[in-house]
Amino acid sequence: MNDMTLKGCLAAAALCMAAIPSAGFAAEVELRLGAGFPEGELLANPITKLAELIEEKSDGEIDATVFYQSLGTQQQLAQAVMSGTVDIGSMANGNAARFTDAFLVFDLPFLFKEYNNLFKTLDQPAGQQIIGTFEEDLGVKYLFAMNNAGGRDIQTRETPVRTPADIANLKIRTTSSPIDMVTFRAWGATPTPVDFGQLYSATQQGVVDGFQFGKTILLSAKLLISTQN
């Protein structure tokens, strides 16, 4: 998942976060929003819509500019939000593991019978405690969770995958989540963390043999072009 916050924006599917402002807003405010995906791509759309709503609800007194895939990797974008050089950004919950273990529980399999229950959990006391830990560890304000288009399937450049044994000895792209990595290691694969923005070229160049994403993301990001199975 992805999370968003106000000092910065993180994309539990994806997290949106924001930098914590140090002073009151001036009469006219400029906000820098970072998206780790190309404009028009599925996971960039929530940031685009957020920028539109900010300008609409402020009657144009706040100028919200989105920088698409131009502020570095998700880790670099999160660090920019933490430092205040970017106001809002997004990051996958798995990649948030580089900074906090708050969201690691959501990397465990089969926790929820329905996907929407994940988001409902964030509104419950346990979810609010998780969000509080995230905010404290990163020094940012959590804004909202962004849908990452459901569960994940494994795609590879050349090897057909029908059972876990089929990915043995393959380099599979993962997030930085230790749970994500140990899962693929248990199946005999070599987990290889690669930022989403670098995944297309990493697959084409053979840096990784495959990756795991939902079909909607595959179509939106044109990743099917770089895989056969």
Secondary structure, DSSP 8 states (H G I E B T S, - for coil): -EEEESSS-----EEEEE---SS---SSEEEEEEESS-TTSTTTHHHHHHHHHHHHHTTTSEEEEEEES-S-SHHHHHHHHHHTSSSEEEEETTGGGGT-STTGGGGSTT--SSTHHHHHHHTSHHHHHHHHHHHHHHTSEEEEEE---S--EEEESS---SSGGGGTT-EEEE-S-HHHHHHHHHTT-EEEE--GGGHHHHHHTTS-SEEEE-HHHHHHTTGGGG---
